[in-house]
């Protein structure tokens, strides 16, 4: 299910999937940082943390939670965002103000920030227990 124009069902948990990020592999462009902001929702769980990555969760301030992650050193930088697909679980709080945005920071010959609104992300619902 694409997240475009989607507000989510209250208290439903979703796995987050990123779109394909085209990296300049010839020039050794790598993913160095991943950041999320979740408005009117909750970062419920993290299934996988890449080796040698640092993770920080900032709990809701003004109904916005933040996820910050970064490579601990150059060798830990990611060559693809795929390793993070399905690793983050997000619970919808208030449907009318729910939003998720992501920022991907790359490094290589030139540093780049790729901003992804909810419409570019993919949320897949998890079965309720």
N, CA, C and O atoms as a GROMACS GRO file, in nm:
protein
  516
    1UNK      N    1   0.085  -0.117   0.000
    1UNK     CA    2   0.000   0.000   0.000
    1UNK      C    3   0.089   0.123   0.000
    1UNK      O    4   0.176   0.138   0.086
    2UNK      N    5   0.068   0.209  -0.095
    2UNK     CA    6   0.143   0.333  -0.099
    2UNK      C    7   0.090   0.426   0.009
    2UNK      O    8  -0.028   0.422   0.042
    3UNK      N    9   0.176   0.508   0.063
    3UNK     CA   10   0.137   0.601   0.168
    3UNK      C   11   0.082   0.731   0.111
    3UNK      O   12   0.041   0.818   0.188
    4UNK      N   13   0.079   0.746  -0.020
    4UNK     CA   14   0.033   0.871  -0.081
    4UNK      C   15  -0.109   0.904  -0.037
    4UNK      O   16  -0.201   0.824  -0.059
    5UNK      N   17  -0.127   1.020   0.024
    5UNK     CA   18  -0.258   1.066   0.067
    5UNK      C   19  -0.318   0.980   0.177
    5UNK      O   20  -0.440   0.983   0.198
    6UNK      N   21  -0.237   0.903   0.246
    6UNK     CA   22  -0.287   0.805   0.341
    6UNK      C   23  -0.262   0.852   0.483
    6UNK      O   24  -0.152   0.898   0.515
    7UNK      N   25  -0.362   0.843   0.566
    7UNK     CA   26  -0.347   0.888   0.705
    7UNK      C   27  -0.335   0.773   0.802
    7UNK      O   28  -0.298   0.795   0.917
    8UNK      N   29  -0.365   0.650   0.762
    8UNK     CA   30  -0.350   0.536   0.852
    8UNK      C   31  -0.468   0.518   0.946
    8UNK      O   32  -0.545   0.610   0.969
    9UNK      N   33  -0.481   0.398   0.998
    9UNK     CA   34  -0.586   0.367   1.095
    9UNK      C   35  -0.530   0.385   1.235
    9UNK      O   36  -0.418   0.341   1.262
   10UNK      N   37  -0.605   0.447   1.325
   10UNK     CA   38  -0.556   0.468   1.462
   10UNK      C   39  -0.513   0.336   1.526
   10UNK      O   40  -0.583   0.235   1.517
   11UNK      N   41  -0.398   0.340   1.590
   11UNK     CA   42  -0.340   0.229   1.667
   11UNK      C   43  -0.296   0.111   1.581
   11UNK      O   44  -0.250   0.010   1.635
   12UNK      N   45  -0.309   0.121   1.451
   12UNK     CA   46  -0.257   0.017   1.361
   12UNK      C   47  -0.106   0.033   1.352
   12UNK      O   48  -0.055   0.146   1.348
   13UNK      N   49  -0.034  -0.079   1.348
   13UNK     CA   50   0.112  -0.077   1.334
   13UNK      C   51   0.148  -0.109   1.190
   13UNK      O   52   0.090  -0.199   1.128
   14UNK      N   53   0.244  -0.034   1.137
   14UNK     CA   54   0.288  -0.049   0.998
   14UNK      C   55   0.439  -0.068   0.993
   14UNK      O   56   0.513  -0.014   1.076
   15UNK      N   57   0.484  -0.146   0.895
   15UNK     CA   58   0.626  -0.154   0.864
   15UNK      C   59   0.655  -0.046   0.761
   15UNK      O   60   0.576  -0.022   0.670
   16UNK      N   61   0.769   0.020   0.776
   16UNK     CA   62   0.808   0.128   0.686
   16UNK      C   63   0.904   0.076   0.579
   16UNK      O   64   1.002   0.007   0.609
   17UNK      N   65   0.874   0.111   0.453
   17UNK     CA   66   0.960   0.077   0.339
   17UNK      C   67   0.996   0.206   0.266
   17UNK      O   68   0.912   0.294   0.247
   18UNK      N   69   1.121   0.214   0.226
   18UNK     CA   70   1.173   0.331   0.156
   18UNK      C   71   1.168   0.308   0.005
   18UNK      O   72   1.172   0.193  -0.040
   19UNK      N   73   1.161   0.416  -0.073
   19UNK     CA   74   1.172   0.399  -0.219
   19UNK      C   75   1.317   0.370  -0.256
   19UNK      O   76   1.407   0.382  -0.172
   20UNK      N   77   1.339   0.332  -0.379
   20UNK     CA   78   1.475   0.308  -0.428
   20UNK      C   79   1.552   0.440  -0.423
   20UNK      O   80   1.503   0.543  -0.470
   21UNK      N   81   1.670   0.435  -0.367
   21UNK     CA   82   1.759   0.552  -0.362
   21UNK      C   83   1.874   0.524  -0.458
   21UNK      O   84   1.952   0.431  -0.437
   22UNK      N   85   1.885   0.606  -0.562
   22UNK     CA   86   1.993   0.588  -0.660
   22UNK      C   87   2.121   0.653  -0.610
   22UNK      O   88   2.130   0.775  -0.597
   23UNK      N   89   2.219   0.569  -0.581
   23UNK     CA   90   2.348   0.617  -0.534
   23UNK      C   91   2.450   0.608  -0.647
   23UNK      O   92   2.444   0.519  -0.731
   24UNK      N   93   2.543   0.701  -0.647
   24UNK     CA   94   2.651   0.702  -0.746
   24UNK      C   95   2.759   0.604  -0.700
   24UNK      O   96   2.855   0.644  -0.633
   25UNK      N   97   2.743   0.478  -0.735
   25UNK     CA   98   2.834   0.373  -0.688
   25UNK      C   99   2.975   0.390  -0.743
   25UNK      O  100   3.072   0.355  -0.677
   26UNK      N  101   2.987   0.444  -0.865
   26UNK     CA  102   3.119   0.469  -0.924
   26UNK      C  103   3.202   0.561  -0.837
   26UNK      O  104   3.323   0.542  -0.823
   27UNK      N  105   3.137   0.661  -0.778
   27UNK     CA  106   3.207   0.758  -0.693
   27UNK      C  107   3.193   0.726  -0.545
   27UNK      O  108   3.215   0.812  -0.459
   28UNK      N  109   3.155   0.601  -0.515
   28UNK     CA  110   3.147   0.550  -0.377
   28UNK      C  111   3.049   0.627  -0.288
   28UNK      O  112   3.073   0.642  -0.168
   29UNK      N  113   2.939   0.674  -0.347
   29UNK     CA  114   2.837   0.740  -0.266
   29UNK      C  115   2.771   0.634  -0.177
   29UNK      O  116   2.732   0.528  -0.226
   30UNK      N  117   2.758   0.664  -0.049
   30UNK     CA  118   2.701   0.572   0.049
   30UNK      C  119   2.603   0.645   0.140
   30UNK      O  120   2.608   0.768   0.152
   31UNK      N  121   2.514   0.569   0.203
   31UNK     CA  122   2.420   0.626   0.300
   31UNK      C  123   2.490   0.633   0.435
   31UNK      O  124   2.534   0.531   0.489
   32UNK      N  125   2.498   0.754   0.488
   32UNK     CA  126   2.568   0.779   0.614
   32UNK      C  127   2.472   0.800   0.731
   32UNK      O  128   2.504   0.766   0.844
   33UNK      N  129   2.353   0.856   0.702
   33UNK     CA  130   2.255   0.884   0.808
   33UNK      C  131   2.114   0.863   0.755
   33UNK      O  132   2.086   0.882   0.637
   34UNK      N  133   2.023   0.823   0.847
   34UNK     CA  134   1.881   0.811   0.818
   34UNK      C  135   1.806   0.877   0.934
   34UNK      O  136   1.830   0.846   1.050
   35UNK      N  137   1.716   0.968   0.901
   35UNK     CA  138   1.638   1.038   1.003
   35UNK      C  139   1.490   1.028   0.968
   35UNK      O  140   1.451   1.034   0.851
   36UNK      N  141   1.407   1.013   1.071
   36UNK     CA  142   1.261   1.011   1.054
   36UNK      C  143   1.197   1.107   1.152
   36UNK      O  144   1.249   1.130   1.262
   37UNK      N  145   1.085   1.163   1.111
   37UNK     CA  146   0.997   1.237   1.202
   37UNK      C  147   0.860   1.173   1.190
   37UNK      O  148   0.809   1.154   1.079
   38UNK      N  149   0.801   1.139   1.302
   38UNK     CA  150   0.668   1.076   1.305
   38UNK      C  151   0.576   1.168   1.387
   38UNK      O  152   0.593   1.181   1.509
   39UNK      N  153   0.481   1.230   1.320
   39UNK     CA  154   0.385   1.317   1.387
   39UNK      C  155   0.258   1.237   1.419
   39UNK      O  156   0.208   1.162   1.335
   40UNK      N  157   0.209   1.254   1.539
   40UNK     CA  158   0.085   1.188   1.584
   40UNK      C  159   0.092   1.036   1.568
   40UNK      O  160  -0.006   0.972   1.530
   41UNK      N  161   0.208   0.982   1.598
   41UNK     CA  162   0.230   0.839   1.591
   41UNK      C  163   0.342   0.800   1.684
   41UNK      O  164   0.390   0.882   1.763
   42UNK      N  165   0.384   0.676   1.677
   42UNK     CA  166   0.484   0.624   1.770
   42UNK      C  167   0.576   0.526   1.697
   42UNK      O  168   0.528   0.440   1.622
   43UNK      N  169   0.705   0.539   1.718
   43UNK     CA  170   0.800   0.442   1.665
   43UNK      C  171   0.793   0.323   1.761
   43UNK      O  172   0.848   0.325   1.871
   44UNK      N  173   0.724   0.220   1.716
   44UNK     CA  174   0.691   0.106   1.801
   44UNK      C  175   0.809   0.012   1.822
   44UNK      O  176   0.830  -0.036   1.934
   45UNK      N  177   0.887  -0.014   1.717
   45UNK     CA  178   0.998  -0.109   1.729
   45UNK      C  179   1.095  -0.092   1.613
   45UNK      O  180   1.063  -0.035   1.508
   46UNK      N  181   1.216  -0.143   1.635
   46UNK     CA  182   1.318  -0.150   1.531
   46UNK      C  183   1.359  -0.296   1.523
   46UNK      O  184   1.409  -0.353   1.620
   47UNK      N  185   1.339  -0.357   1.407
   47UNK     CA  186   1.368  -0.499   1.389
   47UNK      C  187   1.516  -0.525   1.363
   47UNK      O  188   1.572  -0.624   1.412
   48UNK      N  189   1.579  -0.438   1.287
   48UNK     CA  190   1.719  -0.461   1.249
   48UNK      C  191   1.796  -0.330   1.255
   48UNK      O  192   1.750  -0.227   1.204
   49UNK      N  193   1.913  -0.334   1.316
   49UNK     CA  194   2.004  -0.221   1.318
   49UNK      C  195   2.130  -0.266   1.243
   49UNK      O  196   2.191  -0.366   1.281
   50UNK      N  197   2.168  -0.194   1.138
   50UNK     CA  198   2.290  -0.234   1.065
   50UNK      C  199   2.412  -0.237   1.159
   50UNK      O  200   2.419  -0.159   1.254
   51UNK      N  201   2.505  -0.326   1.132
   51UNK     CA  202   2.627  -0.335   1.212
   51UNK      C  203   2.698  -0.200   1.218
   51UNK      O  204   2.710  -0.129   1.118
   52UNK      N  205   2.743  -0.167   1.337
   52UNK     CA  206   2.820  -0.045   1.363
   52UNK      C  207   2.743   0.084   1.334
   52UNK      O  208   2.802   0.186   1.298
   53UNK      N  209   2.610   0.078   1.349
   53UNK     CA  210   2.528   0.198   1.335
   53UNK      C  211   2.482   0.244   1.472
   53UNK      O  212   2.460   0.162   1.562
   54UNK      N  213   2.469   0.374   1.489
   54UNK     CA  214   2.420   0.435   1.613
   54UNK      C  215   2.274   0.474   1.593
   54UNK      O  216   2.236   0.527   1.488
   55UNK      N  217   2.193   0.447   1.693
   55UNK     CA  218   2.050   0.475   1.686
   55UNK      C  219   2.008   0.560   1.806
   55UNK      O  220   2.051   0.535   1.918
   56UNK      N  221   1.924   0.659   1.780
   56UNK     CA  222   1.866   0.739   1.888
   56UNK      C  223   1.718   0.764   1.856
   56UNK      O  224   1.682   0.799   1.744
   57UNK      N  225   1.635   0.744   1.957
   57UNK     CA  226   1.493   0.776   1.945
   57UNK      C  227   1.465   0.892   2.039
   57UNK      O  228   1.497   0.885   2.158
   58UNK      N  229   1.405   0.997   1.986
   58UNK     CA  230   1.363   1.111   2.068
   58UNK      C  231   1.212   1.101   2.079
   58UNK      O  232   1.140   1.119   1.981
   59UNK      N  233   1.164   1.072   2.199
   59UNK     CA  234   1.021   1.052   2.220
   59UNK      C  235   0.944   1.181   2.199
   59UNK      O  236   1.002   1.290   2.198
   60UNK      N  237   0.815   1.168   2.182
   60UNK     CA  238   0.726   1.276   2.139
   60UNK      C  239   0.748   1.408   2.213
   60UNK      O  240   0.736   1.417   2.335
   61UNK      N  241   0.782   1.507   2.134
   61UNK     CA  242   0.784   1.646   2.179
   61UNK      C  243   0.687   1.717   2.087
   61UNK      O  244   0.708   1.721   1.965
   62UNK      N  245   0.583   1.774   2.143
   62UNK     CA  246   0.477   1.837   2.062
   62UNK      C  247   0.422   1.738   1.960
   62UNK      O  248   0.400   1.773   1.844
   63UNK      N  249   0.398   1.614   2.004
   63UNK     CA  250   0.338   1.507   1.924
   63UNK      C  251   0.423   1.461   1.806
   63UNK      O  252   0.371   1.402   1.712
   64UNK      N  253   0.555   1.488   1.810
   64UNK     CA  254   0.646   1.443   1.704
   64UNK      C  255   0.759   1.361   1.766
   64UNK      O  256   0.832   1.410   1.852
   65UNK      N  257   0.774   1.236   1.721
   65UNK     CA  258   0.886   1.152   1.761
   65UNK      C  259   0.990   1.155   1.650
   65UNK      O  260   0.957   1.172   1.533
   66UNK      N  261   1.115   1.138   1.689
   66UNK     CA  262   1.223   1.140   1.591
   66UNK      C  263   1.310   1.015   1.604
   66UNK      O  264   1.331   0.963   1.714
   67UNK      N  265   1.360   0.969   1.491
   67UNK     CA  266   1.452   0.857   1.481
   67UNK      C  267   1.576   0.910   1.413
   67UNK      O  268   1.569   0.965   1.303
   68UNK      N  269   1.692   0.892   1.476
   68UNK     CA  270   1.818   0.936   1.418
   68UNK      C  271   1.911   0.815   1.415
   68UNK      O  272   1.927   0.745   1.515
   69UNK      N  273   1.973   0.791   1.301
   69UNK     CA  274   2.068   0.681   1.290
   69UNK      C  275   2.184   0.726   1.202
   69UNK      O  276   2.168   0.804   1.109
   70UNK      N  277   2.302   0.672   1.235
   70UNK     CA  278   2.419   0.709   1.156
   70UNK      C  279   2.523   0.597   1.162
   70UNK      O  280   2.530   0.521   1.259
   71UNK      N  281   2.602   0.589   1.057
   71UNK     CA  282   2.710   0.491   1.051
   71UNK      C  283   2.817   0.530   1.152
   71UNK      O  284   2.852   0.647   1.164
   72UNK      N  285   2.868   0.431   1.225
   72UNK     CA  286   2.971   0.457   1.324
   72UNK      C  287   3.106   0.490   1.262
   72UNK      O  288   3.190   0.553   1.327
   73UNK      N  289   3.126   0.449   1.139
   73UNK     CA  290   3.251   0.478   1.066
   73UNK      C  291   3.225   0.454   0.917
   73UNK      O  292   3.121   0.400   0.880
   74UNK      N  293   3.319   0.493   0.833
   74UNK     CA  294   3.302   0.485   0.688
   74UNK      C  295   3.270   0.346   0.637
   74UNK      O  296   3.191   0.331   0.543
   75UNK      N  297   3.329   0.243   0.697
   75UNK     CA  298   3.304   0.106   0.652
   75UNK      C  299   3.164   0.057   0.680
   75UNK      O  300   3.120  -0.042   0.622
   76UNK      N  301   3.092   0.126   0.770
   76UNK     CA  302   2.956   0.085   0.804
   76UNK      C  303   2.850   0.154   0.719
   76UNK      O  304   2.732   0.120   0.727
   77UNK      N  305   2.889   0.251   0.638
   77UNK     CA  306   2.792   0.321   0.554
   77UNK      C  307   2.724   0.220   0.463
   77UNK      O  308   2.784   0.121   0.421
   78UNK      N  309   2.597   0.247   0.432
   78UNK     CA  310   2.516   0.154   0.353
   78UNK      C  311   2.529   0.181   0.203
   78UNK      O  312   2.533   0.296   0.159
   79UNK      N  313   2.536   0.074   0.126
   79UNK     CA  314   2.540   0.087  -0.020
   79UNK      C  315   2.399   0.084  -0.078
   79UNK      O  316   2.380   0.105  -0.198
   80UNK      N  317   2.299   0.059   0.008
   80UNK     CA  318   2.159   0.054  -0.035
   80UNK      C  319   2.070   0.077   0.086
   80UNK      O  320   2.107   0.041   0.198
   81UNK      N  321   1.954   0.136   0.065
   81UNK     CA  322   1.857   0.157   0.173
   81UNK      C  323   1.780   0.027   0.202
   81UNK      O  324   1.710   0.018   0.303
   82UNK      N  325   1.792  -0.072   0.114
   82UNK     CA  326   1.714  -0.196   0.126
   82UNK      C  327   1.728  -0.264   0.261
   82UNK      O  328   1.633  -0.325   0.309
   83UNK      N  329   1.845  -0.256   0.323
   83UNK     CA  330   1.865  -0.322   0.452
   83UNK      C  331   1.770  -0.267   0.560
   83UNK      O  332   1.742  -0.336   0.658
   84UNK      N  333   1.722  -0.145   0.542
   84UNK     CA  334   1.631  -0.084   0.639
   84UNK      C  335   1.484  -0.108   0.607
   84UNK      O  336   1.397  -0.082   0.691
   85UNK      N  337   1.454  -0.156   0.488
   85UNK     CA  338   1.315  -0.179   0.450
   85UNK      C  339   1.249  -0.282   0.541
   85UNK      O  340   1.299  -0.393   0.557
   86UNK      N  341   1.136  -0.244   0.599
   86UNK     CA  342   1.061  -0.332   0.687
   86UNK      C  343   1.118  -0.343   0.827
   86UNK      O  344   1.066  -0.419   0.909
   87UNK      N  345   1.223  -0.268   0.858
   87UNK     CA  346   1.287  -0.275   0.989
   87UNK      C  347   1.225  -0.184   1.094
   87UNK      O  348   1.241  -0.207   1.214
   88UNK      N  349   1.156  -0.080   1.050
   88UNK     CA  350   1.097   0.015   1.143
   88UNK      C  351   0.946  -0.004   1.150
   88UNK      O  352   0.878  -0.009   1.047
   89UNK      N  353   0.896  -0.015   1.272
   89UNK     CA  354   0.752  -0.033   1.296
   89UNK      C  355   0.697   0.096   1.353
   89UNK      O  356   0.748   0.149   1.452
   90UNK      N  357   0.592   0.146   1.290
   90UNK     CA  358   0.533   0.273   1.330
   90UNK      C  359   0.385   0.254   1.359
   90UNK      O  360   0.312   0.193   1.280
   91UNK      N  361   0.342   0.306   1.474
   91UNK     CA  362   0.201   0.297   1.513
   91UNK      C  363   0.134   0.433   1.492
   91UNK      O  364   0.188   0.536   1.533
   92UNK      N  365   0.018   0.432   1.428
   92UNK     CA  366  -0.060   0.554   1.407
   92UNK      C  367  -0.125   0.592   1.539
   92UNK      O  368  -0.183   0.507   1.607
   93UNK      N  369  -0.115   0.719   1.576
   93UNK     CA  370  -0.183   0.771   1.694
   93UNK      C  371  -0.313   0.836   1.650
   93UNK      O  372  -0.417   0.771   1.643
   94UNK      N  373  -0.306   0.964   1.622
   94UNK     CA  374  -0.423   1.038   1.573
   94UNK      C  375  -0.420   1.040   1.421
   94UNK      O  376  -0.326   1.091   1.360
   95UNK      N  377  -0.524   0.985   1.361
   95UNK     CA  378  -0.530   0.972   1.216
   95UNK      C  379  -0.523   1.107   1.143
   95UNK      O  380  -0.455   1.119   1.041
   96UNK      N  381  -0.591   1.207   1.197
   96UNK     CA  382  -0.601   1.334   1.123
   96UNK      C  383  -0.470   1.411   1.114
   96UNK      O  384  -0.453   1.495   1.025
   97UNK      N  385  -0.376   1.385   1.205
   97UNK     CA  386  -0.249   1.459   1.199
   97UNK      C  387  -0.128   1.367   1.177
   97UNK      O  388  -0.015   1.414   1.183
   98UNK      N  389  -0.152   1.237   1.153
   98UNK     CA  390  -0.043   1.142   1.134
   98UNK      C  391   0.039   1.177   1.010
   98UNK      O  392  -0.015   1.207   0.904
   99UNK      N  393   0.172   1.173   1.028
   99UNK     CA  394   0.262   1.201   0.916
   99UNK      C  395   0.398   1.138   0.946
   99UNK      O  396   0.438   1.128   1.062
  100UNK      N  397   0.466   1.096   0.842
  100UNK     CA  398   0.602   1.044   0.853
  100UNK      C  399   0.684   1.109   0.743
  100UNK      O  400   0.644   1.111   0.627
  101UNK      N  401   0.801   1.161   0.780
  101UNK     CA  402   0.894   1.213   0.681
  101UNK      C  403   1.031   1.152   0.709
  101UNK      O  404   1.064   1.120   0.824
  102UNK      N  405   1.110   1.136   0.605
  102UNK     CA  406   1.243   1.079   0.619
  102UNK      C  407   1.345   1.168   0.550
  102UNK      O  408   1.314   1.235   0.451
  103UNK      N  409   1.465   1.169   0.603
  103UNK     CA  410   1.578   1.236   0.540
  103UNK      C  411   1.693   1.137   0.536
  103UNK      O  412   1.730   1.078   0.638
  104UNK      N  413   1.749   1.118   0.418
  104UNK     CA  414   1.862   1.029   0.398
  104UNK      C  415   1.983   1.117   0.364
  104UNK      O  416   1.978   1.199   0.272
  105UNK      N  417   2.091   1.100   0.440
  105UNK     CA  418   2.213   1.177   0.416
  105UNK      C  419   2.316   1.082   0.354
  105UNK      O  420   2.345   0.976   0.408
  106UNK      N  421   2.370   1.122   0.240
  106UNK     CA  422   2.472   1.041   0.174
  106UNK      C  423   2.606   1.114   0.179
  106UNK      O  424   2.613   1.235   0.198
  107UNK      N  425   2.711   1.037   0.163
  107UNK     CA  426   2.844   1.097   0.153
  107UNK      C  427   2.917   1.032   0.037
  107UNK      O  428   2.881   0.924  -0.008
  108UNK      N  429   3.016   1.098  -0.007
  108UNK     CA  430   3.093   1.058  -0.125
  108UNK      C  431   3.162   1.184  -0.173
  108UNK      O  432   3.204   1.265  -0.091
  109UNK      N  433   3.175   1.201  -0.304
  109UNK     CA  434   3.237   1.324  -0.354
  109UNK      C  435   3.162   1.449  -0.309
  109UNK      O  436   3.222   1.554  -0.287
  110UNK      N  437   3.032   1.438  -0.297
  110UNK     CA  438   2.952   1.550  -0.245
  110UNK      C  439   2.844   1.494  -0.152
  110UNK      O  440   2.780   1.393  -0.184
  111UNK      N  441   2.825   1.560  -0.039
  111UNK     CA  442   2.722   1.519   0.055
  111UNK      C  443   2.586   1.560  -0.001
  111UNK      O  444   2.573   1.667  -0.061
  112UNK      N  445   2.487   1.476   0.018
  112UNK     CA  446   2.354   1.502  -0.035
  112UNK      C  447   2.249   1.466   0.071
  112UNK      O  448   2.265   1.367   0.143
  113UNK      N  449   2.144   1.546   0.080
  113UNK     CA  450   2.031   1.514   0.167
  113UNK      C  451   1.910   1.487   0.080
  113UNK      O  452   1.871   1.571  -0.002
  114UNK      N  453   1.851   1.368   0.097
  114UNK     CA  454   1.733   1.329   0.020
  114UNK      C  455   1.614   1.331   0.115
  114UNK      O  456   1.607   1.249   0.207
  115UNK      N  457   1.521   1.424   0.093
  115UNK     CA  458   1.402   1.435   0.178
  115UNK      C  459   1.287   1.359   0.116
  115UNK      O  460   1.257   1.374  -0.002
  116UNK      N  461   1.223   1.276   0.198
  116UNK     CA  462   1.112   1.191   0.151
  116UNK      C  463   0.987   1.219   0.233
  116UNK      O  464   0.984   1.189   0.352
  117UNK      N  465   0.884   1.276   0.170
  117UNK     CA  466   0.756   1.295   0.241
  117UNK      C  467   0.681   1.161   0.249
  117UNK      O  468   0.721   1.063   0.186
  118UNK      N  469   0.574   1.158   0.324
  118UNK     CA  470   0.492   1.038   0.340
  118UNK      C  471   0.450   0.980   0.206
  118UNK      O  472   0.441   0.859   0.190
  119UNK      N  473   0.422   1.066   0.108
  119UNK     CA  474   0.376   1.020  -0.023
  119UNK      C  475   0.481   0.935  -0.096
  119UNK      O  476   0.447   0.860  -0.187
  120UNK      N  477   0.609   0.947  -0.057
  120UNK     CA  478   0.716   0.870  -0.121
  120UNK      C  479   0.752   0.743  -0.043
  120UNK      O  480   0.826   0.658  -0.092
  121UNK      N  481   0.699   0.731   0.079
  121UNK     CA  482   0.725   0.616   0.164
  121UNK      C  483   0.615   0.514   0.150
  121UNK      O  484   0.507   0.546   0.100
  122UNK      N  485   0.640   0.393   0.192
  122UNK     CA  486   0.542   0.285   0.182
  122UNK      C  487   0.521   0.225   0.320
  122UNK      O  488   0.615   0.177   0.383
  123UNK      N  489   0.396   0.228   0.367
  123UNK     CA  490   0.361   0.170   0.496
  123UNK      C  491   0.279   0.045   0.473
  123UNK      O  492   0.175   0.050   0.408
  124UNK      N  493   0.325  -0.068   0.526
  124UNK     CA  494   0.253  -0.195   0.510
  124UNK      C  495   0.196  -0.236   0.643
  124UNK      O  496   0.270  -0.250   0.740
  125UNK      N  497   0.063  -0.255   0.651
  125UNK     CA  498   0.000  -0.286   0.780
  125UNK      C  499   0.043  -0.422   0.833
  125UNK      O  500   0.063  -0.518   0.758
  126UNK      N  501   0.056  -0.429   0.965
  126UNK     CA  502   0.086  -0.554   1.034
  126UNK      C  503  -0.045  -0.612   1.086
  126UNK      O  504  -0.137  -0.539   1.121
  127UNK      N  505  -0.052  -0.743   1.089
  127UNK     CA  506  -0.173  -0.808   1.138
  127UNK      C  507  -0.190  -0.779   1.286
  127UNK      O  508  -0.095  -0.783   1.364
  128UNK      N  509  -0.313  -0.750   1.325
  128UNK     CA  510  -0.346  -0.727   1.465
  128UNK      C  511  -0.350  -0.860   1.538
  128UNK      O  512  -0.400  -0.959   1.484
  129UNK      N  513  -0.298  -0.863   1.659
  129UNK     CA  514  -0.298  -0.988   1.736
  129UNK      C  515  -0.422  -0.999   1.820
  129UNK      O  516  -0.440  -1.097   1.892
   0.00000   0.00000   0.00000
